[in-house]
Amino acid sequence: MPLEPGLLVRHPDRPEWGVGQVQSVAGPRVTVNFEHAGKLLINTATVTLDILDAP
């Protein structure tokens, strides 16, 4: 499933960041707003974010 704004994700190596919501996608650069880490730029060429099921 491709990443798109609004999806809920987790960073597999940083569970302490909590759930994040995808804000924008520009190629491999994805901006995610995490519960406990704030807004971060993730390079999906090196990290595969875990997509969470919708509630």
C-alpha positions, 0 to 999 in steps of 0.5 A: 500500500503506498503512503498517502496523507492521512494514513496512520503509521508507526516507525518500526525502530522507534516505538516510543514515538507512538502513532504518526499521521502522514502529512505529505509525501514527496518521493521517498521523503515522507513527513509524519507527525508522531504523537511523542516526537512531533513532525519528522521527515522520514526517508522511506528509501531506508525505513519502511513505516508500518501502516496501521489499520483504520479503527 
